Amino acid sequence: KPYFPVFAWAPGICRARRRSRGAGLGPILHLALRCGGCAMPSSSRSAGPSCCVSCPALGLGSSASTGAPLGVGDPSACSRAASQRSCPQPLKGRILPMFLFVNTKSGGQRGAKLMQAPQPFRVDLPNNIVADLQIFDMLEGAPGQKPGFAKLKEATNYCVIRMVVAGGDGTILWAIEEAERHGIDTRQQVLVAVMPLGTGNDFSRFSGWGGKAPRMSAIVKGKCHGLRALVKDWASAKPLPHDVWKVAMEVDSSRGSILQTSSERKKERIGKERIERLMHSYFSAGNDARAGMGQEKARTSTRWGNMLNYGFQICLKGMPFREKEYVKDFVLSLHNGVDDGSPVIFSTAEEDEEKERRLPRLVGNPQVLMFLNIPNCYAGFCRFWEGAGGLGVAPVLNPELLRKDLDPADGHLEVLTYSSLLMEPMVSVTTQALPAHRFNAKRIFSGAPMYLKFAEEDQEDVCVHVQIDGEFFKLVNPISITFEHHRKIRVLHGGIPNEIPEFDEIDSDESGATDSASADESDAD
C-alpha cells in the first residue's frame, strides 16, 4: 500500500481532479483533503486495496489494474492546472508534511509565541521538496477531541508524519498519549522531534535538540528565519528507535492515596487507587522526588529559577537533621517480572539467616532508587549508569553488569541506587557534571519487566515520593509499581543528518503493545 504526503484539510472538490474521473483510478471516497501539489481543496481519494491521493496537479494516483503509482509531484501538471484557473496557489514540488504541537504554558508561556507564526508555514527544501508545517496549541480541545491530533490522524492515513513537540519532558508524553487517544499508531505513523521549552529537557538533550529553549524573538520575528532553520533540521534528522514504558502505580484501597501538585501549587488527591503513566526517560523514588515535589510548589517562570530552587530543595531535604527517605525503609523487594512471584532482584525483608544468605540484598543505605531508559538525567548534568562505581547487590547476580551499555531501544531498563544528595545542588548551580561515583551510584539490574513491592506498616503510614519524567507524586501506603514495555517509537535525532525522503514508507514489522493513555496533563513542562 503506497503512502503519499498530504498536508492540509478543507471542504470542497478540486476542479482539476473532477475532470480526471474515468481515468481508471477506482471509486472515490470523499475525505475533505487538500490537493498536495497545488493547495487547492480536494475531496478525492482512490479507494480500494491500492488507495492513495489522486489529483492530476499532484501527479498522484494508482492504476486500478496494477496498483502502481502513476507518479509523484508533477510540478508541470500543477502549473498547467494553475493556468486553467483550477489551482490558484501552485507550489514548487513535493510536500513534506509536519505538525508542531505546542504546550503554550511551557517555558514561562514562551510556547505561546510560536502560535504567532504564519500558517500554512512552508519552507523550501532540497530535491524540489516543500516542507509544510502546521502549528497547534495542545491546550485546545478536550482529551481525545483535540483538532490538531484529529488532523494528524487523517494525515497518517497517507504517509509517516513528523510530529514535533514544543515543551518539556512531560509534554512529550502528553503528546504521545494524546496521539494514541486519537487512534494514531505511534510505533509506525509518526516520527517524534522536540523543541525544548521545559526545565530539565533530558529527552531533548539525549535526542540532540539541546536543553535550552530557542530565542523566540529569532524564531517568529520577521520572516521567521529561526523557525525555517528548525524546519530544515527536523526534515533532515535521522529517526532512531526508542522504548516507551508503561508505569502502573497502585496504593492500598483502604489506607492509600496518590497525591500530585495541582495548578494552584498545592498537593491534591488524584482519587484513584491505581494510575498508569508512560515513561520515555527515567523514574526515581526517594529523596530526589521529594525535593522535586517541593520545587513544583514554588515553580518560577524561568528555567534557571527552577533549577536553583530545586538545588535549594535538595539542600533543605538533605540536611543531617532532616528526616530522609531511604530505599530500605520503603521498598520490600524488586522482581524481574510482573508480580512478587517472579525472580527476586533484591530484597530488604528481615528473614531468617539461612534464607537471607540466598536472597540478593542491597549494598549500603541508598536514598534514591532509579530506573533509567536514557543515560542523562537531572537536566543533563548526571550520567549515573556510565559512572557507577560498582554493583549495588550482594551476592552479585550478573558480574557482566558493569560492562553493560545503556541502550534506549533494547527493551531493557537499567536500575541503580545512589546516596549523596548534597552533591546534586552543586551540579545544578555550577552547570558542570560531576562523576557518578561522587553520588555513590551503584548498578543493580538491567532488564524488564519489573515489579517493585513496597514495605507495609500496621501502625504508621508509609509515604514515598516518586517522579516519572519530571512529573512528581506522593504515594501514601503504596502496594506496588510495575514497569512494562509499552511500545517502540521512532525519534528524530538532531545532529545526525539524514537524506530528506520524497515520502516516508510505513514499516509494518514492528511488534505491537497495548494502548494506554493517562490523564490530560495540560500543565506539563
C-alpha positions, 0 to 999 in steps of 0.5 A, spaced: 500 500 500 503 506 497 503 512 502 503 519 499 504 526 503 498 530 504 498 536 508 492 540 509 484 539 510 478 543 507 471 542 504 470 542 497 472 538 490 478 540 486 476 542 479 482 539 476 481 532 479 473 532 477 475 532 470 480 526 471 474 521 473 474 515 468 481 515 468 481 508 471 483 510 478 477 506 482 471 509 486 472 515 490 471 516 497 470 523 499 475 525 505 475 533 505 483 533 503 487 538 500 490 537 493 498 536 495 501 539 489 497 545 488 493 547 495 487 547 492 481 543 496 480 536 494 475 531 496 478 525 492 481 519 494 482 512 490 479 507 494 480 500 494 486 495 496 491 500 492 488 507 495 492 513 495 491 521 493 489 522 486 489 529 483 492 530 476 496 537 479 499 532 484 501 527 479 498 522 484 494 516 483 494 508 482 492 504 476 486 500 478 489 494 474 496 494 477 496 498 483 502 502 481 503 509 482 502 513 476 507 518 479 509 523 484 509 531 484 508 533 477 510 540 478 508 541 470 501 538 471 500 543 477 502 549 473 498 547 467 492 546 472 494 553 475 493 556 468 486 553 467 484 557 473 483 550 477 489 551 482 490 558 484 496 557 489 501 552 485 507 550 489 514 548 487 514 540 488 513 535 493 510 536 500 513 534 506 508 534 511 509 536 519 505 538 525 508 542 531 504 541 537 505 546 542 504 546 550 503 554 550 504 554 558 511 551 557 517 555 558 514 561 562 508 561 556 514 562 551 510 556 547 505 561 546 509 565 541 510 560 536 502 560 535 504 567 532 507 564 526 504 564 519 500 558 517 500 554 512 508 555 514 512 552 508 519 552 507 523 550 501 527 544 501 532 540 497 530 535 491 524 540 489 521 538 496 516 543 500 516 542 507 509 544 510 508 545 517 502 546 521 502 549 528 497 547 534 496 549 541 495 542 545 491 546 550 485 546 545 480 541 545 478 536 550 482 529 551 481 525 545 477 531 541 483 535 540 483 538 532 490 538 531 491 530 533 484 529 529 488 532 523 494 528 524 490 522 524 487 523 517 494 525 515 497 518 517 492 515 513 497 517 507 504 517 509 509 517 516 508 524 519 513 528 523 510 530 529 514 535 533 513 537 540 514 544 543 515 543 551 518 539 556 519 532 558 512 531 560 509 534 554 512 529 550 508 524 553 502 528 553 503 528 546 504 521 545 498 519 549 494 524 546 496 521 539 494 514 541 487 517 544 486 519 537 487 512 534 494 514 531 499 508 531 505 511 534 510 505 533 509 506 525 505 513 523 509 518 526 516 520 527 517 524 534 522 531 534 522 536 540 523 543 541 525 544 548 521 549 552 521 545 559 526 545 565 530 539 565 529 537 557 533 530 558 529 527 552 531 533 548 538 533 550 539 525 549 535 526 542 540 532 540 535 538 540 539 541 546 536 543 553 535 550 552 529 553 549 530 557 542 530 565 542 523 566 540 524 573 538 529 569 532 524 564 531 517 568 529 520 575 528 520 577 521 520 572 516 521 567 521 528 565 519 529 561 526 523 557 525 525 555 517 532 553 520 528 548 525 524 546 519 530 544 515 533 540 521 527 536 523 526 534 515 533 532 515 534 528 522 535 521 522 529 517 526 532 512 531 528 507 535 526 508 542 522 504 548 516 507 551 514 504 558 508 503 561 508 505 569 502 502 573 502 505 580 497 502 585 496 504 593 492 500 598 484 501 597 483 502 604 489 506 607 492 509 600 492 515 596 496 518 590 497 525 591 500 530 585 501 538 585 495 541 582 495 548 578 494 552 584 501 549 587 498 545 592 498 537 593 491 534 591 488 527 591 488 524 584 482 519 587 484 513 584 487 507 587 491 505 581 494 510 575 498 508 569 503 513 566 508 512 560 515 513 561 520 515 555 526 517 560 527 515 567 523 514 574 526 515 581 523 514 588 526 517 594 529 523 596 530 526 589 522 526 588 521 529 594 525 535 593 522 535 586 515 535 589 517 541 593 520 545 587 513 544 583 510 548 589 514 554 588 515 553 580 518 560 577 517 562 570 524 561 568 528 555 567 534 557 571 529 559 577 527 552 577 533 549 577 536 553 583 530 552 587 530 545 586 538 545 588 535 549 594 530 543 595 535 538 595 539 542 600 533 543 605 531 535 604 538 533 605 540 536 611 543 531 617 537 533 621 532 532 616 528 526 616 530 522 609 527 517 605 531 511 604 530 505 599 530 500 605 525 503 609 520 503 603 521 498 598 520 490 600 523 487 594 524 488 586 522 482 581 524 481 574 517 480 572 510 482 573 508 480 580 512 478 587 512 471 584 517 472 579 525 472 580 527 476 586 532 482 584 533 484 591 530 484 597 530 488 604 525 483 608 528 481 615 528 473 614 531 468 617 539 467 616 539 461 612 534 464 607 537 471 607 544 468 605 540 466 598 536 472 597 540 478 593 540 484 598 542 491 597 549 494 598 549 500 603 543 505 605 541 508 598 536 514 598 534 514 591 532 508 587 532 509 579 530 506 573 533 509 567 531 508 559 536 514 557 543 515 560 542 523 562 538 525 567 537 531 572 537 536 566 543 533 563 548 534 568 548 526 571 550 520 567 549 515 573 549 508 569 556 510 565 559 512 572 557 507 577 562 505 581 560 498 582 554 493 583 549 495 588 547 487 590 550 482 594 551 476 592 552 479 585 547 476 580 550 478 573 558 480 574 557 482 566 553 488 569 558 493 569 560 492 562 553 493 560 551 499 555 545 503 556 541 502 550 534 506 549 531 501 544 533 494 547 527 493 551 531 493 557 531 498 563 537 499 567 536 500 575 541 503 580 541 506 587 545 512 589 546 516 596 549 523 596 544 528 595 548 534 597 552 533 591 546 534 586 545 542 588 552 543 586 551 540 579 545 544 578 548 551 580 555 550 577 552 547 570 558 542 570 557 534 571 560 531 576 562 523 576 557 518 578 561 515 583 561 522 587 553 520 588 555 513 590 551 510 584 551 503 584 548 498 578 543 493 580 539 490 574 538 491 567 532 488 564 524 488 564 519 487 566 519 489 573 515 489 579 517 493 585 513 491 592 513 496 597 514 495 605 507 495 609 506 498 616 500 496 621 501 502 625 504 508 621 503 510 614 508 509 609 509 515 604 514 515 598 515 520 593 516 518 586 517 522 579 516 519 572 519 524 567 519 530 571 512 529 573 512 528 581 507 524 586 506 522 593 504 515 594 501 514 601 501 506 603 503 504 596 502 496 594 506 496 588 509 499 581 510 495 575 514 497 569 512 494 562 514 495 555 509 499 552 511 500 545 517 502 540 517 509 537 521 512 532 525 519 534 528 524 530 535 525 532 538 532 531 545 532 529 545 526 525 543 528 518 539 524 514 537 524 506 530 528 506 525 522 503 520 524 497 515 520 502 516 516 508 514 508 507 510 505 513 514 499 516 509 494 518 514 489 522 514 492 528 511 488 534 505 491 537 503 493 545 497 495 548 494 502 548 494 506 554 493 513 555 493 517 562 490 523 564 490 530 560 496 533 563 495 540 560 500 543 565 506 539 563 513 542 562 
